[in-house]
Amino acid sequence: MMTKAFVLVLFYTIGASTLWCQIEESFSDGSLAADPYWQGDTSDFSINKNFELQLMADSAGASFIYTGFTLSQNADWSIDFRLTFDPSTSNQLRIYLYLDSENLAQANGYYIELGESGNDDRLKFYNISGGVSQLLSTGTSSFSSSPAVRMHCTLRESIWAISSIDPDGNHHEEMVIDGISGDLAGTGYFGLLCKYSATRKDQFIFDNILVEDPNMIDVKPPRLLDVEISNPRQLILSFSEALESSSAEHSDNYSLEALSSPGFITLNQALLLADPSMVQLDLRQPLTNGEAYQLYGKNIRDTSGNAGAVTWKFTYLLRQRLEAYNVLINEIFDDPNPPAGLPNAEYLELLTLKPNVNLGDLILKVGTKEISLPDQIMQRGDFVVLHDPAEESEFSEVSGSLALEGWSTLVNSGNDLQLVTTDGRIIHSVSYQDSWYRHSTKAQGGWALELINPKDPCALAENWRVSENLSGGTPGFENSVLDSMTSLIDPGVVSVLTEDSTTIRLILNKNYLEDLAPTTFSLSGQHEVITAVVSGPNQNEITLVVFPAMRRDEEYTLSFPGLSDCSSTAFSMDPVGLVLPSLLAPGDLVISEVLFNPKPGGYDFIEFYNASDKSYLLSDLIIGNLQNQDTEKLNQAFTILPGMYVVLTRDPIQLSTRYQVPHPHWVVETALPNFNDALGNVTLFTSRGGKVSTIDAFDYTADMHSRLLKDPEGVSLERIDLTRTAQDRSNWHSAAGSAGFATPTGKNSQFRSEGQSGHWEVEPRIFSPDGDGYDDFALLSYREIETGTYAHIKIYDAAGRLVSYLANNQSLSTSGFIQWDGSTDQGTRAPMGIYTFFIELFNLTGRIDQFKASCVLAMRLD
């Protein structure tokens, strides 16, 4: 039953009379092949556990189902539908009221459509003729946000009239169209067409479809379909049709009997709701937990005067065993200063996802401190805002606030939070950090951290974001960042570490609130996983013990045949490779990219590449800026596999929002030394037994960026040739604009390798310094140069004018390259044309050699 619904009413009359055959479908029989018989893409639909028709397609597409009926002179339609997303042209619903053919390319008829570009999403009414659609009218109300609609359509006197009732019971006239003619009487089809993307392939839901003749004499009394317990003193009754108000609201027509302790509950009132098929019963005495009840109804009439009796048996269960994620930590406010508009006090908001939850069954853990929650009954969707009793005045206007005795102060930089049952089972666990805010300014205080998708509660940082509400948060109300239709985040491996020959440590991007079965994992080479123990503040670290012991330098594959997420949905995850790590030596890792001047609010990052064929432990490394003697020990559990571009940064989430990150699991969140914008040093080194070994080092200055770059903020320096020394200034260049000005975890946009033939050559011969990542600079490469050789290199244009003094008494190695980015000595970009490199070599013996090479500087013509 849909408790919140829009009611859509449509009127039309057709001037013909034929045999009538109605459709009545509640899906309670669990079949699409019984009466009525549905045809079309029925394999894309299923009947869910709530006996609703639900789209369950395999991938993006469009699915159409239909069933036949015979149209009379007048007709009524009604249907419930729920779209758990915001409609659009890519995710759209059509309800075909009448079609004379199941072939949509040829059919004639009428339909209603919901889903368009923008945020308006109004109901649109169409005529279809020979498969071609014509818009007849557009409604007045917007249904842009996850609409739940009960639509009732009635055909009268050649008039179409469409109205709706919103979830609060307010009636809205959408449109009235008079004089639409057409011979529609006869056998036809009622149909549903869902157009959907891959993320919405299961988010169209339908129920209670009825097509009938209003002229047919109604002789059936109303049927009781459902009884919902709103709270211990209130019941909501749902009937099969609209009721006559006087009989529906006569409280003597209802009685409620407690079966185990004979006696009747007194009713205060019976109230017919805005949906005339629903009645609210208010009870004088509350229901008793665990008691079985029998509801009786008599003399309840429909609008045609048919009276009948109904009965319904139910049991009221107040307390239920709490399972994982039944109650969620939904909003966190740990730093009220500086204030943005929230109470000037800390709070935690909980969200209940199960009916009849008693908070007294839970304990809140803040760090190591345990705080028992008081008895309070919560229903599904309820919020409770926990706070310090000393701050109660701050929460006087906050809905659902609850002063919690024993409140523990929250740490501003992050906290380990858990909800556990009184018998010790974890219900929800969150260990957040300031980086989860994804906003460096708001992370300083005054803004709350909100859960994005409560349907994916085991997701970690990716499922939290700073509030978008102007007051700074939404205590007691729906989160401002709520997006329950966001695709669930697939489980993934953040890092894998072989700690020793029998122990593997995994960090996943989701948490698991209890130890996993060893059969969840499989290790190659006839090794058996003995235990899989979950630990860590976010319950996402899994330690595997394997037997027999693994061997060094032998490759293994770890797969996940039994892994599922917190919704018990099984996922197919790619296996990961494992080896016992080796000890680092100089040159095994090379610094490949450095961002030392991020945009405001951003963070530095350092990228290095594993150039060897071995694997190493990140925890063996120390990173430093030796110019200011600032170092950081890297303690993260992470294995550096061959060919990995590993990125170190303080905020991986922010990095992914600013740049393309092809391998997000190669990004490691860590503190870094302070890297100055003007100049600095990046050094990777190890320290064992007091012996320091430098793995790679790079001294940078801001003027190493291209002189043609307008603004170096947010632009990384990329190493051109990973096989050449990092201390060669000409071996670095600004990342290409076409690549987003940085390429964390990916191959550098400016990657080149040293020339392989001849003494001197220019590559490419034609280059275009426009920042598009393709031939942005020319490399003057050389090889087989005598030791102790120096160079003067000048560049002339076609008229013989000096453009750039590229090298002045520059000492050369035996092979290498020198870069020209197309700039002149004045710092401007040289114009298009042919340029000649004049190269003069000399050594201390007085030998002088001269060479020439040429290239073409080209530009894109707009």
GIMO-V473029 format. One record per residue. N is the residue number from 1. RES is the residue in one letter. OMEGA is omega as a letter, one per 20 degrees, with the letter a starting at -180 (* if undefined). Layout:
n=<N/N>
res=<RES/RES>
omega=<OMEGA/OMEGA>
//
This chain:
n=<1/2/3/4/5/6/7/8/9/10/11/12/13/14/15/16/17/18/19/20/21/22/23/24/25/26/27/28/29/30/31/32/33/34/35/36/37/38/39/40/41/42/43/44/45/46/47/48/49/50/51/52/53/54/55/56/57/58/59/60/61/62/63/64/65/66/67/68/69/70/71/72/73/74/75/76/77/78/79/80/81/82/83/84/85/86/87/88/89/90/91/92/93/94/95/96/97/98/99/100/101/102/103/104/105/106/107/108/109/110/111/112/113/114/115/116/117/118/119/120/121/122/123/124/125/126/127/128/129/130/131/132/133/134/135/136/137/138/139/140/141/142/143/144/145/146/147/148/149/150/151/152/153/154/155/156/157/158/159/160/161/162/163/164/165/166/167/168/169/170/171/172/173/174/175/176/177/178/179/180/181/182/183/184/185/186/187/188/189/190/191/192/193/194/195/196/197/198/199/200/201/202/203/204/205/206/207/208/209/210/211/212/213/214/215/216/217/218/219/220/221/222/223/224/225/226/227/228/229/230/231/232/233/234/235/236/237/238/239/240/241/242/243/244/245/246/247/248/249/250/251/252/253/254/255/256/257/258/259/260/261/262/263/264/265/266/267/268/269/270/271/272/273/274/275/276/277/278/279/280/281/282/283/284/285/286/287/288/289/290/291/292/293/294/295/296/297/298/299/300/301/302/303/304/305/306/307/308/309/310/311/312/313/314/315/316/317/318/319/320/321/322/323/324/325/326/327/328/329/330/331/332/333/334/335/336/337/338/339/340/341/342/343/344/345/346/347/348/349/350/351/352/353/354/355/356/357/358/359/360/361/362/363/364/365/366/367/368/369/370/371/372/373/374/375/376/377/378/379/380/381/382/383/384/385/386/387/388/389/390/391/392/393/394/395/396/397/398/399/400/401/402/403/404/405/406/407/408/409/410/411/412/413/414/415/416/417/418/419/420/421/422/423/424/425/426/427/428/429/430/431/432/433/434/435/436/437/438/439/440/441/442/443/444/445/446/447/448/449/450/451/452/453/454/455/456/457/458/459/460/461/462/463/464/465/466/467/468/469/470/471/472/473/474/475/476/477/478/479/480/481/482/483/484/485/486/487/488/489/490/491/492/493/494/495/496/497/498/499/500/501/502/503/504/505/506/507/508/509/510/511/512/513/514/515/516/517/518/519/520/521/522/523/524/525/526/527/528/529/530/531/532/533/534/535/536/537/538/539/540/541/542/543/544/545/546/547/548/549/550/551/552/553/554/555/556/557/558/559/560/561/562/563/564/565/566/567/568/569/570/571/572/573/574/575/576/577/578/579/580/581/582/583/584/585/586/587/588/589/590/591/592/593/594/595/596/597/598/599/600/601/602/603/604/605/606/607/608/609/610/611/612/613/614/615/616/617/618/619/620/621/622/623/624/625/626/627/628/629/630/631/632/633/634/635/636/637/638/639/640/641/642/643/644/645/646/647/648/649/650/651/652/653/654/655/656/657/658/659/660/661/662/663/664/665/666/667/668/669/670/671/672/673/674/675/676/677/678/679/680/681/682/683/684/685/686/687/688/689/690/691/692/693/694/695/696/697/698/699/700/701/702/703/704/705/706/707/708/709/710/711/712/713/714/715/716/717/718/719/720/721/722/723/724/725/726/727/728/729/730/731/732/733/734/735/736/737/738/739/740/741/742/743/744/745/746/747/748/749/750/751/752/753/754/755/756/757/758/759/760/761/762/763/764/765/766/767/768/769/770/771/772/773/774/775/776/777/778/779/780/781/782/783/784/785/786/787/788/789/790/791/792/793/794/795/796/797/798/799/800/801/802/803/804/805/806/807/808/809/810/811/812/813/814/815/816/817/818/819/820/821/822/823/824/825/826/827/828/829/830/831/832/833/834/835/836/837/838/839/840/841/842/843/844/845/846/847/848/849/850/851/852/853/854/855/856/857/858/859/860/861/862>
res=<M/M/T/K/A/F/V/L/V/L/F/Y/T/I/G/A/S/T/L/W/C/Q/I/E/E/S/F/S/D/G/S/L/A/A/D/P/Y/W/Q/G/D/T/S/D/F/S/I/N/K/N/F/E/L/Q/L/M/A/D/S/A/G/A/S/F/I/Y/T/G/F/T/L/S/Q/N/A/D/W/S/I/D/F/R/L/T/F/D/P/S/T/S/N/Q/L/R/I/Y/L/Y/L/D/S/E/N/L/A/Q/A/N/G/Y/Y/I/E/L/G/E/S/G/N/D/D/R/L/K/F/Y/N/I/S/G/G/V/S/Q/L/L/S/T/G/T/S/S/F/S/S/S/P/A/V/R/M/H/C/T/L/R/E/S/I/W/A/I/S/S/I/D/P/D/G/N/H/H/E/E/M/V/I/D/G/I/S/G/D/L/A/G/T/G/Y/F/G/L/L/C/K/Y/S/A/T/R/K/D/Q/F/I/F/D/N/I/L/V/E/D/P/N/M/I/D/V/K/P/P/R/L/L/D/V/E/I/S/N/P/R/Q/L/I/L/S/F/S/E/A/L/E/S/S/S/A/E/H/S/D/N/Y/S/L/E/A/L/S/S/P/G/F/I/T/L/N/Q/A/L/L/L/A/D/P/S/M/V/Q/L/D/L/R/Q/P/L/T/N/G/E/A/Y/Q/L/Y/G/K/N/I/R/D/T/S/G/N/A/G/A/V/T/W/K/F/T/Y/L/L/R/Q/R/L/E/A/Y/N/V/L/I/N/E/I/F/D/D/P/N/P/P/A/G/L/P/N/A/E/Y/L/E/L/L/T/L/K/P/N/V/N/L/G/D/L/I/L/K/V/G/T/K/E/I/S/L/P/D/Q/I/M/Q/R/G/D/F/V/V/L/H/D/P/A/E/E/S/E/F/S/E/V/S/G/S/L/A/L/E/G/W/S/T/L/V/N/S/G/N/D/L/Q/L/V/T/T/D/G/R/I/I/H/S/V/S/Y/Q/D/S/W/Y/R/H/S/T/K/A/Q/G/G/W/A/L/E/L/I/N/P/K/D/P/C/A/L/A/E/N/W/R/V/S/E/N/L/S/G/G/T/P/G/F/E/N/S/V/L/D/S/M/T/S/L/I/D/P/G/V/V/S/V/L/T/E/D/S/T/T/I/R/L/I/L/N/K/N/Y/L/E/D/L/A/P/T/T/F/S/L/S/G/Q/H/E/V/I/T/A/V/V/S/G/P/N/Q/N/E/I/T/L/V/V/F/P/A/M/R/R/D/E/E/Y/T/L/S/F/P/G/L/S/D/C/S/S/T/A/F/S/M/D/P/V/G/L/V/L/P/S/L/L/A/P/G/D/L/V/I/S/E/V/L/F/N/P/K/P/G/G/Y/D/F/I/E/F/Y/N/A/S/D/K/S/Y/L/L/S/D/L/I/I/G/N/L/Q/N/Q/D/T/E/K/L/N/Q/A/F/T/I/L/P/G/M/Y/V/V/L/T/R/D/P/I/Q/L/S/T/R/Y/Q/V/P/H/P/H/W/V/V/E/T/A/L/P/N/F/N/D/A/L/G/N/V/T/L/F/T/S/R/G/G/K/V/S/T/I/D/A/F/D/Y/T/A/D/M/H/S/R/L/L/K/D/P/E/G/V/S/L/E/R/I/D/L/T/R/T/A/Q/D/R/S/N/W/H/S/A/A/G/S/A/G/F/A/T/P/T/G/K/N/S/Q/F/R/S/E/G/Q/S/G/H/W/E/V/E/P/R/I/F/S/P/D/G/D/G/Y/D/D/F/A/L/L/S/Y/R/E/I/E/T/G/T/Y/A/H/I/K/I/Y/D/A/A/G/R/L/V/S/Y/L/A/N/N/Q/S/L/S/T/S/G/F/I/Q/W/D/G/S/T/D/Q/G/T/R/A/P/M/G/I/Y/T/F/F/I/E/L/F/N/L/T/G/R/I/D/Q/F/K/A/S/C/V/L/A/M/R/L/D>
omega=<r/a/r/a/r/r/a/a/a/a/r/r/a/a/r/a/r/r/a/r/a/r/r/a/r/a/a/r/r/a/r/a/r/a/i/a/a/r/r/a/a/r/r/a/r/r/a/a/r/a/r/r/a/r/r/a/a/a/a/r/r/a/a/r/a/r/a/r/r/a/r/a/r/a/r/r/r/a/r/r/a/r/a/r/r/a/r/r/r/a/a/r/r/r/r/a/r/r/r/r/r/r/a/a/a/a/r/r/a/r/r/a/r/a/a/r/r/a/a/r/r/r/r/a/a/r/r/a/a/r/a/a/r/r/r/a/r/a/a/a/r/r/a/a/r/a/r/a/r/a/r/a/a/a/a/r/r/a/r/r/a/r/a/r/a/a/r/r/a/a/r/r/a/a/r/a/a/r/r/a/r/a/a/a/r/a/a/a/r/a/r/r/r/r/a/r/a/a/a/a/r/a/r/a/a/r/r/r/a/r/a/a/r/r/r/a/r/a/a/r/r/r/r/a/a/r/r/r/r/r/a/a/a/r/r/a/r/a/a/a/r/a/r/a/a/r/a/a/r/a/r/r/a/r/a/a/r/a/a/r/a/a/a/r/a/r/r/a/r/a/r/a/r/r/a/r/a/a/r/r/r/a/r/r/r/r/a/a/r/a/r/a/r/r/r/r/a/r/r/a/r/a/r/r/r/a/r/r/a/r/r/r/r/r/r/r/a/a/r/r/r/r/a/r/r/r/a/r/a/a/a/r/a/a/a/a/i/a/r/a/r/r/a/a/r/r/r/r/r/r/a/a/a/r/r/r/r/r/r/r/a/r/r/r/r/a/r/a/r/a/r/r/a/r/r/a/a/r/r/r/r/r/r/a/a/a/r/r/r/a/a/a/r/a/a/a/r/a/r/a/a/r/a/r/a/a/r/a/r/r/a/a/r/a/r/a/r/r/r/r/a/r/r/a/a/r/r/a/r/r/a/r/r/a/r/r/a/a/a/a/a/r/a/r/r/a/a/r/a/r/a/a/a/r/r/a/a/r/a/a/a/a/r/r/r/a/r/r/a/r/r/a/a/a/r/a/r/a/a/a/a/r/a/r/r/r/r/a/a/r/a/a/r/r/r/a/r/a/r/a/a/a/r/r/r/r/a/r/r/r/r/a/r/a/a/r/r/a/r/a/r/a/a/r/r/r/a/r/a/r/r/a/r/r/r/a/r/r/a/r/a/r/r/r/a/r/i/a/r/a/r/r/r/a/r/r/r/r/a/a/a/a/r/r/a/r/a/r/r/a/r/a/r/r/r/r/a/r/r/a/r/r/a/r/r/r/r/r/r/r/a/a/a/r/a/a/a/r/a/a/a/a/r/r/r/r/r/a/r/a/a/r/a/r/a/r/r/a/r/a/r/r/a/r/a/r/r/r/r/a/r/r/a/a/a/r/a/r/a/a/r/r/r/r/a/a/r/r/r/a/r/a/r/r/a/r/a/a/r/a/a/a/a/a/r/r/a/r/a/r/r/r/r/r/a/a/a/a/a/a/r/r/r/a/r/r/r/r/r/r/a/r/r/r/r/a/a/r/a/r/a/a/r/r/r/r/r/a/a/a/a/a/r/a/a/r/a/r/a/a/a/a/a/a/r/a/r/a/a/r/a/r/r/r/a/r/a/r/r/r/r/a/a/a/r/r/a/r/a/a/r/r/a/r/a/a/r/r/a/r/r/r/i/r/r/r/a/a/a/r/a/r/a/r/a/a/r/r/r/a/a/r/r/r/a/r/r/a/r/a/r/r/r/a/a/r/a/r/r/a/r/a/a/r/a/a/a/a/a/r/a/r/a/r/a/r/r/a/r/a/r/a/r/r/r/r/r/r/r/r/r/r/r/a/a/r/r/a/r/a/r/r/a/r/r/r/r/r/a/r/r/r/a/r/r/r/a/r/r/r/a/*>
//
